[in-house]
């Protein structure tokens, strides 16, 4: 498995600083090449294999650490694609 894409189009609403932090976090934890595109982050593992499951755990950890877990979730899309999707928060009626 060479590269895994992470769709961050919905996370971009939180600002570029969050995206930069996420890319740095993934780079630090996986020690592989991480490219940031306009609406996606590409993790290119090359020789060093990074499992999709491990990447998902890292994404969830990042959301939790930055207190975004209540607003976003990580879903698997196509074969090598994740999406950081905004949660639909239901308004509690009083």
Secondary structure, DSSP 8 states (H G I E B T S, - for coil): --EEEEE-TTGGGG-HHHHHHHHHHHHHHH-SEEEE-SSEEEEE-TTS---HHHHHHHHHHHHHHTT-TTTEEEEE-STTEEEEEE--------
